[in-house]
Amino acid sequence: MDLTFTAEEEAFRAKVRAFLDQKLPARLSHKVASGLHLSKADMEEWHAILNAQGWLANHWPREYGGPGWSAVEKFIFENECALAHAPRIVPFGVNMLGPVLIKFGTEAQKRYWLPRILDGSDWWCQGYSEPGAGSDLASLKTSAVRDGDHYVVNDQKTWTTLGQHANMMFCLVRTDKDAKKQEGISFLLIDMRTPGVEVRPITTLDGVHEVNEVFLTDVRVPVANLVGEEDRGWTCAKYLLTYERTNIAGVGFSMAALERLKQIAARQRKHGKPLAEDPLFAARMARVEIELENMKTTNLRVIAAVAGGGAPGAESSMLKIRGTEIRQELSSLTRRAMGPYAQPFVAEALEEGFEGPFVGPEYAASAASQYFNYRKLSIFGGSNEIQKNIISKMILGL
Ligand SMILES: Cc1cc2nc3c(=O)[nH]c(=O)nc-3n(C[C@H](O)[C@H](O)[C@H](O)COP(=O)(O)OP(=O)(O)OC[C@H]3O[C@@H](n4cnc5c(N)ncnc54)[C@H](O)[C@@H]3O)c2cc1C
């Protein structure tokens, strides 16, 4: 196992940096670095720039529009983008549905939907979770009953991220009520403009509208929108989840957040000295930096195993737990570094064009909001408790 980058990989990194230098709009990187809210147009703008370069669907096979990168190149790309404060790729179409269509879709489905993911014609959201089906996803109840060449879908999805922007939702539905839990589930593509689809906002702890409830009442979905076989959707669902956990460690995001924290701690003062020199604060910063370095090594080990023909297994659960704990700790330290300036919550200060007044330094505006928003990291993509169950079974053999 070799954890150093080759000369070719370093050359690839330089190419990515040059691209980001030239093509990442300063307006967007400023918004990301400052924790300002990104609009739908911002996210679409960045997708279009990546697509023009052929780098948007960077883990799709070449024949469908991917760049043919290795796992190491993807790792380098993701980290460099995070360090340059590029907007993250909205994962639902590119990272989640795309691979499912490539593996399970019909030729007609691939030909129609994949180019639309790339050029932004469709904005996808993920309809998996329900009020009674989160960690225990297979107990989902949303029903789809066949009626001629349509399914009629009823019930409710929840926590649908960015569903307010979406015109399409990939959805898990129950097509056989009498089968065992994991059987009798199908994977359907639902047009959000169909009569009977209602999206209601959920406002989260940080005052933001990021997630939604989606109510489905007698929604007619063409049978042509079934992906894979009827009643075999669980296979698609599980395959998609392995992609949902891609880059779950978020090493680049944490590296960028640590850099920002160091800059803030050098500016903020405690007892007349920079906060970075406070022994307790410095110790917490050092601990999280060491943990981040450790995680980076673990991440590279997993990538090396994949490059050597292995498959990432329960190790991705380790990365999920440590990665999200580190990001939460960094957001907690950043909030603490602001002291009382982290308390006032001026929602408008997180929108582009806000002209003040700021309460405290400008960089304090997003500290509390980001801290609260990041509580989600240990819940979605399979909660950290569920990841611990996986580790105890698959690694510890308990
Ligand atoms: C911000 C956000 C965005 C999301 N976006 C989406 C989305 O776009 N689409 C979508 O489909 N879903 C989305 N989700 C849903 C997410 O996948 C679920 O919240 C997650 O799977 C947990 O399910 P739950 O909320 O029903 O909690 P529950 O499953 O009810 O769990 C409650 C608590 O019990 C613990 N727990 C449950 N079972 C066990 C067990 N067996 N052993 C130990 N502990 C256990 C959990 O860890 C958790 O702490 C999102 C969630 C959040 C918070």
The ligand as an SDF file (V2000), in Angstrom:
LIG
                    3D

 53 58  0  0  0  0  0  0  0  0999 V2000
  -31.0290   17.5560    7.0230 C   0  0  0  0  0  0  0  0  0  0  0  0
  -31.5200   16.2150    6.5600 C   0  0  0  0  0  0  0  0  0  0  0  0
  -31.6590   15.9780    5.2000 C   0  0  0  0  0  0  0  0  0  0  0  0
  -32.1620   14.7530    4.7560 C   0  0  0  0  0  0  0  0  0  0  0  0
  -32.3760   14.5860    3.4110 N   0  0  0  0  0  0  0  0  0  0  0  0
  -33.0190   13.4820    2.9760 C   0  0  0  0  0  0  0  0  0  0  0  0
  -33.4140   13.3530    1.6010 C   0  0  0  0  0  0  0  0  0  0  0  0
  -33.1420   14.2240    0.7640 O   0  0  0  0  0  0  0  0  0  0  0  0
  -34.1200   12.2650    1.2380 N   0  0  0  0  0  0  0  0  0  0  0  0
  -34.4340   11.2700    2.1080 C   0  0  0  0  0  0  0  0  0  0  0  0
  -35.0550   10.3030    1.6880 O   0  0  0  0  0  0  0  0  0  0  0  0
  -34.0770   11.3450    3.4170 N   0  0  0  0  0  0  0  0  0  0  0  0
  -33.3840   12.4350    3.8640 C   0  0  0  0  0  0  0  0  0  0  0  0
  -33.0430   12.5510    5.1990 N   0  0  0  0  0  0  0  0  0  0  0  0
  -33.4940   11.5330    6.1230 C   0  0  0  0  0  0  0  0  0  0  0  0
  -32.3920   10.7260    6.7780 C   0  0  0  0  0  0  0  0  0  0  0  0
  -31.8980    9.7420    5.9230 O   0  0  0  0  0  0  0  0  0  0  0  0
  -32.9880   10.1360    8.0800 C   0  0  0  0  0  0  0  0  0  0  0  0
  -33.2210   11.2180    8.9440 O   0  0  0  0  0  0  0  0  0  0  0  0
  -32.0860    9.1440    8.7300 C   0  0  0  0  0  0  0  0  0  0  0  0
  -32.0110    7.9670    7.9830 O   0  0  0  0  0  0  0  0  0  0  0  0
  -32.5900    8.7920   10.1550 C   0  0  0  0  0  0  0  0  0  0  0  0
  -33.9210    8.4250   10.1250 O   0  0  0  0  0  0  0  0  0  0  0  0
  -35.0210    9.1120   11.0830 P   0  0  0  0  0  0  0  0  0  0  0  0
  -34.8390   10.5850   11.0100 O   0  0  0  0  0  0  0  0  0  0  0  0
  -36.3310    8.5360   10.7700 O   0  0  0  0  0  0  0  0  0  0  0  0
  -34.5890    8.6950   12.5680 O   0  0  0  0  0  0  0  0  0  0  0  0
  -34.8870    7.3000   13.2750 P   0  0  0  0  0  0  0  0  0  0  0  0
  -34.5730    6.1840   12.3400 O   0  0  0  0  0  0  0  0  0  0  0  0
  -36.2450    7.3510   13.8840 O   0  0  0  0  0  0  0  0  0  0  0  0
  -33.7990    7.3250   14.4250 O   0  0  0  0  0  0  0  0  0  0  0  0
  -33.9460    8.1250   15.5980 C   0  0  0  0  0  0  0  0  0  0  0  0
  -32.7010    7.9040   16.4590 C   0  0  0  0  0  0  0  0  0  0  0  0
  -32.6210    6.5210   16.8320 O   0  0  0  0  0  0  0  0  0  0  0  0
  -31.3820    5.9620   16.4210 C   0  0  0  0  0  0  0  0  0  0  0  0
  -31.5930    4.5880   15.9500 N   0  0  0  0  0  0  0  0  0  0  0  0
  -32.5520    4.1650   15.0820 C   0  0  0  0  0  0  0  0  0  0  0  0
  -32.4280    2.8370   14.8820 N   0  0  0  0  0  0  0  0  0  0  0  0
  -31.3700    2.4200   15.6340 C   0  0  0  0  0  0  0  0  0  0  0  0
  -30.7300    1.1590   15.8380 C   0  0  0  0  0  0  0  0  0  0  0  0
  -31.1540    0.0540   15.2010 N   0  0  0  0  0  0  0  0  0  0  0  0
  -29.6450    1.1060   16.6720 N   0  0  0  0  0  0  0  0  0  0  0  0
  -29.1980    2.2380   17.2980 C   0  0  0  0  0  0  0  0  0  0  0  0
  -29.7740    3.4510   17.1480 N   0  0  0  0  0  0  0  0  0  0  0  0
  -30.8330    3.5530   16.3230 C   0  0  0  0  0  0  0  0  0  0  0  0
  -30.9050    6.8520   15.2730 C   0  0  0  0  0  0  0  0  0  0  0  0
  -29.5030    6.8260   15.1440 O   0  0  0  0  0  0  0  0  0  0  0  0
  -31.3890    8.2190   15.7120 C   0  0  0  0  0  0  0  0  0  0  0  0
  -30.4850    8.7930   16.6170 O   0  0  0  0  0  0  0  0  0  0  0  0
  -32.4930   13.7360    5.6830 C   0  0  0  0  0  0  0  0  0  0  0  0
  -32.3110   13.9780    7.0490 C   0  0  0  0  0  0  0  0  0  0  0  0
  -31.8470   15.1830    7.4990 C   0  0  0  0  0  0  0  0  0  0  0  0
  -31.6830   15.4180    8.9740 C   0  0  0  0  0  0  0  0  0  0  0  0
  1  2  1  0
  2  3  1  0
  2 52  2  0
  3  4  2  0
  4  5  1  0
  4 50  1  0
  5  6  2  0
  6  7  1  0
  6 13  1  0
  7  8  2  0
  7  9  1  0
  9 10  1  0
 10 11  2  0
 10 12  1  0
 12 13  2  0
 13 14  1  0
 14 15  1  0
 14 50  1  0
 15 16  1  0
 16 17  1  0
 16 18  1  0
 18 19  1  0
 18 20  1  0
 20 21  1  0
 20 22  1  0
 22 23  1  0
 23 24  1  0
 24 25  2  0
 24 26  1  0
 24 27  1  0
 27 28  1  0
 28 29  2  0
 28 30  1  0
 28 31  1  0
 31 32  1  0
 32 33  1  0
 33 34  1  0
 33 48  1  0
 34 35  1  0
 35 36  1  0
 35 46  1  0
 36 37  1  0
 36 45  1  0
 37 38  2  0
 38 39  1  0
 39 40  1  0
 39 45  2  0
 40 41  1  0
 40 42  2  0
 42 43  1  0
 43 44  2  0
 44 45  1  0
 46 47  1  0
 46 48  1  0
 48 49  1  0
 50 51  2  0
 51 52  1  0
 52 53  1  0
M  END
$$$$
